[in-house]
């Protein structure tokens, strides 16, 4: 299943173009009028899953699940939010052939 097709991702109306985008929706706000931290976390988690799918698309029978995560929120989100993921140059140089799905 593509990340963008996950029902909860669709429910939050996260969209994909050059990056993942979450539009500001009043229904997704918290008690101070900004996007709820849980919604922002979901956007970040979704982007990480998309990044893994794109980097390891040759492992089509593998399902990635987040084991743990940490986010440091810098300011309130009161407008559209975009998410991007990247790997360090060291990680980019990994030989993808080392990663094979076990049967």
N, C-alpha and C positions, 0 to 999 in steps of 0.2 A: 504494500500500500504506500502510495506517495504521502509524504508528510502533510502536504496541503489538503489531502482528502480525509484526514482524521476528523471524525465528527465534532470533537470539541474545538478544534482549530477552525472549522467552518462556522461553528456557533459564535466564536469570538470575531469572526470576519477577518481573520488574518489572511492577507493576500501576498502573492509573490510576483515580483517583476524582476528587477536587478537585485533586490533584497526582499526580505519579509517586512511587511508593513502592517501595523495595527492602527486603525483610525480611532480618533477620540470618539467615544460613544458614552453618553450620559449613563447608560445602563451598566457600564463597566467601571464606574467611579466609586471611590470610597467616601468616608465621612467628611473629608476636606475638599472634595471636588476634583481630585486628580485620579488618574487611572490607578486602579487597585494594584497593590504589589503582586498579588497572585496572578493577575493578568499579565503583568510585565514579565514575571518569571516564566509563565507559559510561553510568551513570545520568545524569550531567550532559549528555553528548552527546545522549542520547535525549530529554531534556527540551528541549534547544535545537531539535532537529528537530521535536518536537511543537509548540513555540511558533511556529516558522516555518510549519508546516502550518496552524495555526489563524489566524495573522495574514494569510497570503496564500493562503487556500483557493480564491480565484478563479483561481489559476494551477495548475489541476489537472494540466496536462501538464508541469510542472517538477519535477525531482527535486533536492532540496537535499542537498549533501554538505559535510561539515565540511572546511574548508581548513586551519585550524590552531586550536589551542586551548591554553589555559593554566589550570591549577588550582592554587590555593594551599591546601593541606590544613591545617586549623587544629587538628584533634585526631583521635585514633583513633576509628573508627566501630565501636562494640561493641553496637549495637542497630539497630533499623529506621532507615532514612534516607529523607528526603523531598526532592524536587527541585521547584523552581518557577522560572519564568523571567518576566522582565518587560522592558519597554522604557522608556527614559527618556521624559519628556513630549515632548521634541523629536522623538524617533523615532515616538511615537504619533501625532503630528500630520502625518506624511507622507501625502501623497495617494496612496492605494493604486492609483489609476488610472494612476500613472506607471509602475507595474511591470506589464509585459505580457510574456508568453512569446514568444520569437522562434520562428519556424517553420523 
